[in-house]
Amino acid sequence: MKRVSVSKVMDTLPHLDADCFKVPQQALLKAQQVSNHPPRILMLYGSLRERSYSKLLTLEAARLLEAMGAEVKIFDPLDLPQPDAAP
């Protein structure tokens, strides 16, 4: 992956305020305190079909993450209102 300097990116995005755009620093990403629980991950998929590839991939990724010790929840979009549904 090729890194691009921030100044070159800012030249192509004139509506961004450069003072509000800061490159993350490794020292600031360190947690202030150690957590006592496993990583909690919420997974989403976008298809409502029973056998969709995105749903199957999400379920498989959740199995792998749980095997690595993470606490995984999967959001099921089935109960969300549909764009063409009548009230």
matplotlib code that plots the C-alpha trace (Angstrom):
import matplotlib.pyplot as plt

x = [0.0, 1.4, 1.4, 0.3, 1.4, -1.4, -0.6, -1.2, -4.5, -5.5, -4.9, -7.5, -10.0, -10.5, -13.5, -11.7, -10.1, -6.5, -6.4, -9.1, -7.4, -4.7, -2.7, -3.1, 0.0, 1.0, 1.5, -2.1, -3.7, -2.5, -5.3, -5.3, -6.2, -6.2, -9.6, -10.8, -13.0, -12.4, -12.7, -16.4, -17.2, -20.5, -20.8, -23.3, -24.4, -26.6, -28.6, -32.0, -31.8, -31.5, -28.4, -26.5, -22.8, -22.4, -24.4, -22.4, -19.1, -20.2, -21.2, -17.8, -15.9, -17.8, -16.8, -13.2, -13.2, -14.9, -12.3, -9.7, -11.4, -13.6, -17.1, -19.1, -22.7, -24.3, -26.9, -29.8, -31.4, -34.5, -36.7, -35.7, -38.4, -38.1, -37.9, -41.0, -43.0, -46.3, -46.9]
y = [0.0, 3.4, 6.1, 9.6, 12.7, 14.6, 17.8, 16.2, 14.8, 18.2, 19.8, 17.6, 18.2, 22.0, 21.8, 20.1, 22.2, 21.1, 22.1, 19.5, 16.7, 15.1, 12.0, 9.4, 9.0, 5.6, 7.0, 8.4, 5.1, 3.3, 2.5, 4.5, 1.4, -2.3, -3.8, -6.9, -8.3, -9.8, -7.5, -6.8, -6.8, -6.0, -7.5, -6.3, -7.8, -6.0, -8.7, -10.0, -13.2, -16.4, -17.7, -14.5, -14.4, -11.4, -13.2, -16.4, -14.5, -12.6, -15.8, -17.4, -14.4, -14.4, -18.0, -17.2, -14.2, -16.2, -18.9, -16.2, -15.1, -12.2, -11.5, -11.2, -10.0, -10.1, -7.5, -9.1, -6.5, -8.7, -6.6, -3.2, -1.4, -1.9, 1.1, -0.1, -1.3, 0.4, 1.8]
z = [0.0, -1.0, 1.5, 0.4, 2.3, 4.1, 2.3, -1.1, 0.0, 1.5, -1.9, -3.5, -0.6, -0.4, 1.8, 4.7, 7.4, 7.7, 11.4, 12.1, 10.2, 12.3, 11.4, 14.3, 16.5, 17.9, 21.4, 21.5, 20.4, 23.5, 26.0, 29.2, 31.3, 30.5, 29.9, 31.8, 29.1, 25.7, 22.6, 21.9, 18.2, 16.5, 13.0, 10.3, 7.0, 4.5, 2.8, 3.9, 1.8, 3.8, 1.9, 1.0, 0.7, 3.0, 5.8, 5.4, 5.4, 8.5, 10.3, 9.4, 10.5, 13.8, 14.3, 13.8, 16.1, 18.8, 18.4, 19.0, 22.2, 21.1, 22.2, 19.0, 18.4, 14.9, 14.1, 12.1, 9.8, 9.2, 11.6, 10.2, 8.3, 4.5, 2.2, 0.1, 3.1, 3.8, 7.3]

ax = plt.figure().add_subplot(projection="3d")
ax.plot(x, y, z, "-o")
ax.set_aspect("equal")
plt.show()
